[in-house]
Amino acid sequence: MALNLSRSALRRLRGRHYGTLAPVTRTEDMKVLTLGNKVKVVALDNINTSSSIGQVSFYIKAGSRYETPYQQGVTHYLRATALNHAGPFSGFKLTKSIDLAGGNLSVQTTREHTIYTVEGPVYEMADFTKYLGAILTKPKYDTWYRESCEWRVIEDLAKYKVNNDQVAFEELHRAAYRYNLGNSVYCPESMVGSVNSAMLTYFLVDHFRGEDITVVGSGIEQGELEKFVEPLETLDEVYEEIMDLLEDPRGRTSFDYSGSEYAIAVPEREEVDIVDMEDIFKIPHLPAKYYGGELRIKNTSPDATFIFAKQGVSYNNERDLLASGILQMILGTGISMKYGSGGGSHKLSSAVCQATDRKCSATGININYSDSGLFGYAVRGTGYEMRAAVEAANKVFKETLSDIKSSDIEAAKNKLKSAYGYYAENDANLMYEIGTKGRALDLNALFQSIDQISQQDVAKFADKVKASPSTASSAGNIMNTPVLQELE
């Protein structure tokens, strides 16, 4: 990819370029079962039957978008403290047991989900899931456990601040959405050391609820997975263990203990349609609202990253989603060939390379969430060439939205199919899509849907993009980058 993004930034920018609808090889074999504790379980034995490596992932609707203003940074602390003492297992016991058995445990937080994953030899999956269950349902957040892991948060922030791509990506969301999707996946520096046990426990009780959890397994039979998940008590069921915390209900959003003098009545999620900013408890329940705006971070880096976006589309709107994918392929997604140059058929790359003598590169971005999205382009390169690069990219962006050619659409459809095909080859991508979206699409059916997208569909989506307010963010040496008014 031309922007040479880091792995974590690449997962966010590129992983969502193609609409985040992963196809499944044989959808008829996928069984989604809701257990008595409301947890949904899916065992995908049909992904790769010859593999000796299995994986179990818990996908929980508990991303940073659900943090209230009192809880900023909680999800970052969750992933930093994941291997703390849990139930009967010490942190040392957890890590050594999984490591000695050839396994790997990881925690990832996105804006919409917290994902706990354990992978390793299939014959060890039963024991692995036992440890994972303890981490989810019996975490320990005593001060001495939490503080011993705080160095991970500080280290993450140090790495984040010197990565212009990630900084620009986070600032783009903050400018576009303000709250909800505007919350960063990183803990604000002002909250380091201030996230306490009560805040973490409240967040878990509010969001680690059965109906918000999907368990996806590979290399483990459906019956075995159900046998493990069924007896798990999700945290919203264990009220008596946190009654002492109810004396200070700040930061909680939906915990309502019947009969308690500290009960806080909140509306059902689907009933919340407006927000009084003084009533912060409603904020995590609201659908994302796109505003637009501009944020810039200046640092001493000789390079810079600039991102320009309009309001995009949710991944739940399939037709517009595929139309946006086609339009993105027309713009181009950087250079896919290793050590390649020029960008040939990629409009953005070609224009930026010519304008800056190959000192900068560009790519189209298409970021999709459950209720909103961002569509635009990103430019990265040497700071002193950024103005010329951004002006060239913006000119191509405007011209492409205003003139959708049928020849470009046919070529873009083939590129989009290829992108989906590559994406579907990775078993982890398939599990991610099922765990976060609750569904998967057959690859052949997806290709047919792409073929049915017309020139008018793409032009209609382009008109929506043009009518949307603009958002821009940048990080690095940005002194000579055009301001938002110049680009609109």
SULPE-V344601 format. One line per field, one symbol per residue. psi: psi as a letter, one per 20 degrees, with the letter a starting at -180 (. if undefined). A space follows every 10 residues. Layout:
psi=???
This chain:
psi=philqrgghh hgghhjhkik npqqgnhiip oopprhjjpp pppmiignii qjprpppoop mlaiijprhi jpighghghh jhkapocipr hgggghgggh jkrppqpppa hiqpopppqa phiihghghg ghhhhgilqp kqghgghiih hggggghghg hjnhggghgg hghhhhifad iipqiqpqhi ipiiorhggg gggghhimqg ijppppqpjp qggggghghg ipoqhiimgh ikhhiiinjp iqhjpnopiq ijpopqrqgi ioirpoiimi ihgiiqqppp gqapppopaj pirqppppqr pcqqiinggh ghghgghhhg gqkaohppjr qgjejogggg ggghhjlkir rqqqqnppah jarppcqqpq aqgijhghgg ggghgggghg hinoqhhhgg hhghhhgggh gghiiohhgg hggghhijrq qpgghghhhg hiprhhgghg hhhgghiqqq qqqqqbnjhj pqrhhhi.
